[in-house]
């Protein structure tokens, strides 16, 4: 959405900002990012205008009220979408991407853990015709966090990169600046079950990564628990790999083979050495083990069937109750 003013081409940068119970950070994010755009236009002759697109993901606090106030003060640059309930961050990102109209589109967290100052470098990279990048992502190099959460995060990337053809760079944030061409490619992926980090990698295109040191939240607390992150990682594996299904097949085949060997052993022993009531404890253990493996494999298959079931419903990813 380029605008020509006084012979200069004014480009719009849409900022997609998902929010869930972020009352303390919304206005702080806006004020901080405005300073960055002021600095950006000082060095680029006022070539860029921000288009804030806050997405209220069913917040229970005053997040929506603050968005309304910001829109009233800045009706041309601040817009928001408010969901009818909490649909999750993936749905918020999908809503933002499908409603962003800018020449460049950025995905940012409202808690300022993603430094807005990096936009200065991102714009320079995408505007450089010699480099020909379509997206600039960010990698967090260090961050003080729960050791258990850090271990689970590292393990997740190792596992999914071995299981999936789509390779994910470790510690990559959702924070990125994308061209219109790149976002249009993302919008061609209509699936209901979404894992944005995987989708960003799946569409391809030439990508530049910037490294930065992690910083604590500007205010408030994270709404993501370790259990939610673990559940999210399972969703990612199912969305981008069929390896669990192959593993279930291999395990089932192996156990079937071992069962045949065991059956042959029992028949030979009965024919040549006579029957015996000894070993009932080991027999019960084997039955319980095989039953557990069967239920585990059924659970894997059920997870994939559940995904198919949700896709076939064709329900909307989100419902917008209010937009400005």
C-alpha positions in Angstrom: 0.0 0.0 0.0 2.4 2.6 -1.3 1.5 6.3 -1.1 3.2 9.0 -3.1 3.6 12.3 -1.3 5.7 15.2 -2.6 7.5 12.9 -5.0 8.5 10.4 -2.2 7.0 6.9 -2.0 5.5 6.4 1.5 5.5 2.7 2.4 3.3 1.2 5.1 4.7 -1.3 7.7 1.9 -3.3 9.3 2.7 -4.4 12.9 0.7 -7.5 14.0 0.6 -7.6 17.8 -1.3 -10.5 19.4 -2.4 -9.6 23.0 -3.9 -11.7 25.7 -4.3 -10.0 29.1 -1.6 -7.4 28.3 -3.1 -4.4 30.0 0.2 -3.1 31.4 2.1 -3.4 28.1 0.0 -2.3 25.2 0.5 1.5 25.6 4.1 1.0 26.6 4.7 -1.0 23.4 3.0 1.7 21.3 5.1 4.5 22.8 8.4 2.6 22.4 7.7 1.6 18.8 6.6 5.1 17.9 10.1 6.3 18.9 11.6 3.7 16.6 9.6 4.9 13.6 10.6 8.4 14.3 14.2 7.4 14.2 13.5 5.3 11.1 12.0 8.2 9.2 14.8 10.6 10.3 17.3 8.3 8.4 15.0 7.5 5.5 13.4 10.9 4.7 9.9 10.0 6.1 9.4 7.0 3.8 7.6 4.8 6.3 4.3 4.9 8.2 3.3 2.4 10.9 0.0 0.6 10.8 -0.6 -1.0 14.2 -2.9 -4.0 14.2 -3.5 -5.2 17.7 -5.3 -8.5 18.0 -7.2 -8.9 21.3 -7.4 -12.7 21.9 -10.3 -12.7 24.3 -8.5 -10.8 27.2 -10.2 -10.7 30.5 -8.6 -7.5 31.7 -8.7 -3.9 30.2 -6.5 -4.7 27.1 -9.4 -4.0 24.7 -10.2 -0.8 26.5 -6.7 0.5 26.0 -6.8 -0.5 22.3 -9.9 1.5 21.9 -8.3 4.5 23.5 -5.2 4.3 21.3 -7.5 4.0 18.2 -9.4 7.1 19.2 -6.1 9.1 19.6 -4.5 7.7 16.5 -7.4 6.6 14.1 -5.2 6.5 11.0 -2.4 4.3 12.4 -3.8 2.2 15.2 -6.3 -0.5 14.5 -7.5 -3.5 16.4 -9.3 -6.8 16.1 -11.1 -8.3 19.1 -12.1 -12.0 19.2 -15.3 -13.2 20.6 -13.3 -15.5 23.0 -9.8 -16.8 23.5 -8.8 -18.6 20.3 -5.0 -18.8 21.0 -2.0 -17.1 19.6 -1.9 -19.0 16.3 -5.4 -17.8 15.5 -4.4 -14.3 16.5 -1.4 -14.5 14.1 -3.7 -15.8 11.3 -6.2 -13.0 11.8 -3.4 -10.4 11.8 -1.8 -11.8 8.6 -5.1 -11.9 6.8 -6.0 -8.3 7.7 -2.6 -6.6 7.4 -2.5 -4.4 4.3 1.1 -3.0 4.5 3.9 -3.2 2.0 5.9 -4.9 4.8 4.4 -6.9 7.7 6.0 -7.5 11.0 4.9 -9.9 13.8 5.8 -8.6 17.2 5.2 -9.5 20.9 3.6 -6.7 22.9 5.8 -7.4 26.0 8.9 -5.8 24.4 11.0 -9.0 24.6 11.3 -8.5 20.9 13.3 -5.1 20.7 11.4 -2.8 18.3 14.8 -1.2 17.5 15.7 -4.2 15.3 13.1 -2.9 12.8 15.8 -0.4 11.7 18.1 -3.2 10.6 15.3 -5.2 9.2 14.0 -2.5 6.9 17.5 -1.8 5.6 18.0 -5.5 4.7 14.7 -5.9 2.9 15.2 -2.6 1.0 18.7 -3.6 -0.2 18.2 -4.9 -3.8 21.6 -6.6 -3.7 20.6 -9.0 -0.9 17.1 -10.0 -2.3 15.7 -11.2 1.0 11.9 -11.7 1.5 11.9 -12.0 5.3 14.1 -11.1 8.2 13.7 -13.2 11.3 15.2 -13.0 14.8 17.2 -15.5 16.9 17.4 -15.0 20.6 20.9 -15.9 21.7 20.6 -15.7 25.5 17.8 -15.4 28.0 17.3 -16.0 31.7 14.7 -18.7 32.0 13.6 -21.8 33.9 16.3 -24.5 33.3 13.6 -27.1 32.7 11.9 -24.9 30.1 15.3 -24.3 28.4 16.0 -28.0 28.3 12.5 -28.8 26.9 12.9 -26.1 24.3 16.3 -27.4 23.1 15.0 -31.0 23.1 12.0 -30.0 21.0 14.1 -28.4 18.2 16.4 -31.5 18.1 13.4 -33.9 17.9 11.3 -32.0 15.3 14.3 -31.4 13.1 15.0 -35.1 13.0 11.4 -36.0 12.4 10.5 -33.3 9.8 11.8 -32.3 6.4 11.1 -28.7 7.4 14.1 -27.6 9.5 13.5 -25.1 12.3 16.3 -22.9 13.5 16.6 -23.1 17.3 15.5 -20.1 19.4 13.9 -18.3 16.4 11.2 -16.0 17.6 7.9 -15.1 15.9 9.3 -11.6 15.5 10.1 -11.0 11.9 9.6 -8.5 9.1 8.1 -9.9 5.8 7.5 -8.6 2.3 4.0 -8.6 0.8 5.1 -11.5 -1.4 6.1 -13.7 1.5 2.8 -13.0 3.4 0.7 -13.7 0.4 2.4 -17.1 0.2 1.6 -17.7 3.9 -2.0 -16.9 3.3 -2.2 -19.7 0.7 -1.9 -22.2 3.6 -5.5 -22.6 4.8 -5.2 -25.3 7.5 -7.1 -25.0 10.7 -4.3 -26.6 12.8 -1.5 -24.1 12.6 2.1 -24.0 13.8 3.5 -20.7 12.6 7.2 -21.4 13.1 6.9 -24.4 10.9 4.8 -22.6 8.3 7.3 -19.7 8.2 10.0 -22.3 7.2 7.8 -24.4 5.0 7.0 -21.6 2.5 10.7 -21.1 1.9 12.1 -17.8 0.4 15.4 -16.3 1.2 15.6 -15.4 4.9 18.1 -13.4 6.9 18.4 -14.0 10.7 19.4 -11.3 13.2 20.7 -12.3 16.6 20.0 -10.5 19.8 20.2 -11.0 23.5 17.0 -11.8 25.3 15.5 -9.2 27.6 12.8 -9.7 30.4 9.2 -8.6 29.8 8.6 -4.9 30.1 5.6 -5.6 32.4 3.2 -8.3 33.4 3.7 -12.0 33.4 3.8 -14.7 30.6 0.5 -16.6 30.0 2.5 -19.6 28.7 3.0 -22.4 31.3 5.5 -25.3 30.8 2.5 -27.7 30.2 1.1 -25.4 27.5 4.5 -25.2 25.8 4.8 -29.0 25.9 1.3 -29.4 24.5 2.2 -26.9 21.8 5.3 -28.8 20.9 3.3 -32.0 20.4 0.9 -30.1 18.1 3.9 -29.0 16.1 5.3 -32.5 15.7 1.9 -33.9 14.5 1.4 -30.9 12.1 4.8 -31.3 10.4 5.7 -34.9 10.6 4.2 -38.4 10.1 7.2 -40.1 11.9 5.1 -40.9 15.0 2.8 -43.0 12.8 5.8 -44.8 11.2 7.2 -45.4 14.6 3.9 -46.9 15.8 3.9 -49.2 12.7 7.5 -50.3 13.3 6.9 -51.0 17.0 3.8 -53.0 16.2 5.7 -55.0 13.6 8.6 -55.7 15.9 6.3 -56.8 18.8 4.4 -59.0 16.3 7.6 -60.7 15.2 8.8 -61.2 18.8 5.3 -62.7 19.7 5.7 -65.2 16.9 9.1 -66.3 18.2 7.6 -66.6 21.7 4.7 -68.7 20.4 7.1 -71.0 18.6 9.2 -71.4 21.8 6.0 -72.2 23.9 4.9 -74.9 21.4 8.3 -76.5 21.2 8.6 -76.5 25.0 5.1 -78.1 25.4 5.8 -80.8 22.8 9.2 -81.9 24.1 9.3 -80.9 27.8 5.6 -80.9 28.8 3.4 -78.1 30.1 4.1 -76.0 33.1 2.2 -73.5 35.3 5.3 -71.7 36.2 5.9 -68.2 34.7 2.4 -66.7 35.3 4.0 -63.5 36.6 6.1 -63.0 33.5 3.1 -63.8 31.3 0.9 -61.1 33.0 3.8 -58.6 32.7 4.0 -59.3 29.0 0.3 -59.0 28.5 0.3 -55.6 30.3 3.3 -54.4 28.3 1.7 -55.3 25.0 -1.6 -53.8 26.0 0.3 -50.6 26.9 2.1 -50.5 23.6 -1.2 -51.0 21.7 -2.9 -48.2 23.6 0.1 -45.9 23.0 0.0 -46.6 19.3 -3.8 -46.1 19.2 -3.2 -42.8 20.9 -0.8 -41.7 18.2 -3.2 -42.7 15.5 -6.1 -41.0 17.4 -4.1 -37.7 17.5 -3.8 -37.7 13.7 -7.4 -38.7 13.3 -8.4 -35.8 15.6 -6.5 -33.4 13.4 -8.2 -34.7 10.3 -11.6 -34.4 12.1 -11.0 -30.7 13.0 -9.8 -29.9 9.4 -12.9 -31.5 7.9 -15.3 -29.4 10.0 -14.1 -26.3 8.2 -14.7 -24.1 11.2 -13.2 -20.6 11.2 -9.9 -20.1 12.9 -11.3 -17.1 14.8 -14.4 -15.0 15.2 -14.1 -11.3 15.3 -16.5 -9.5 17.7 -15.2 -6.0 17.1 -12.8 -4.3 14.7 -11.6 -0.8 14.2 
